[in-house]
Amino acid sequence: MEKLHGHTLEYWKNNAEEDYLKVPISVLKYITCLEERIEQLTIPVVVGRSEQVCSCPFVMIIRGEDDKPYCSSCKLLVDE
């Protein structure tokens, strides 16, 4: 698992859960809003068709055998 500031995300989560009673509710709400936004940004977008469309932040396009544009990273269709 990737380390952030010397520890895993699981470590930071467990550490935060131990101390959450001392944290103001506004901070907890802010964290919840950030988590929801991250989830929205990481879910592939479906654009009214059966194929999923790439939502990678930086896309390098490759052409498939069908000559459609695909993301070189996630291999999903790129909406041109």
C-alpha positions in Angstrom: 0.0 0.0 0.0 1.2 3.5 -0.8 2.7 5.6 2.0 1.6 9.2 2.6 3.8 11.2 4.9 5.5 8.0 6.1 2.4 6.0 6.9 -0.3 4.1 5.0 -3.7 5.5 4.4 -5.1 2.8 6.7 -2.8 4.1 9.5 -4.1 7.6 9.1 -7.7 6.4 9.0 -7.3 4.4 12.2 -5.5 7.3 13.9 -8.3 9.7 12.9 -11.0 7.4 14.1 -9.3 7.3 17.6 -9.4 11.1 17.9 -12.6 12.0 16.1 -14.6 12.9 19.2 -12.3 15.9 19.7 -12.8 17.2 16.1 -15.3 19.9 15.4 -18.3 18.8 13.4 -17.6 21.3 10.7 -14.2 19.6 10.0 -15.9 16.2 9.8 -18.5 17.6 7.4 -15.7 19.2 5.3 -13.9 15.8 5.1 -17.1 14.1 4.1 -17.7 16.6 1.3 -14.1 16.1 0.1 -14.6 12.3 0.1 -17.8 12.6 -1.9 -16.1 14.8 -4.5 -13.2 12.4 -4.8 -15.7 9.6 -5.4 -17.4 11.6 -8.1 -14.1 12.3 -9.8 -13.0 8.7 -9.8 -16.1 7.0 -11.2 -16.0 6.5 -15.0 -18.6 8.6 -16.8 -21.1 6.9 -19.0 -22.4 9.1 -21.8 -25.7 7.6 -23.0 -24.2 4.5 -24.6 -23.2 1.0 -23.6 -19.4 1.8 -23.5 -17.9 3.5 -20.5 -16.0 6.7 -21.2 -12.5 7.5 -19.8 -12.4 10.0 -17.0 -8.6 10.0 -16.5 -7.2 13.5 -15.8 -4.5 13.2 -18.4 -5.4 11.2 -21.5 -3.0 9.8 -24.1 -5.2 8.6 -27.0 -4.6 5.3 -28.8 -6.6 4.0 -31.7 -8.2 0.6 -31.4 -8.8 -2.0 -34.2 -12.2 -0.4 -34.7 -10.4 3.0 -35.2 -12.1 4.5 -32.2 -10.1 6.6 -29.7 -9.2 4.8 -26.4 -7.3 5.9 -23.3 -3.8 4.4 -23.2 -4.1 4.2 -19.4 -7.5 2.7 -18.6 -8.3 1.4 -22.1 -11.8 3.0 -22.0 -13.3 4.9 -24.9 -12.3 8.6 -25.1 -15.2 11.0 -26.0 -13.7 13.2 -28.7 
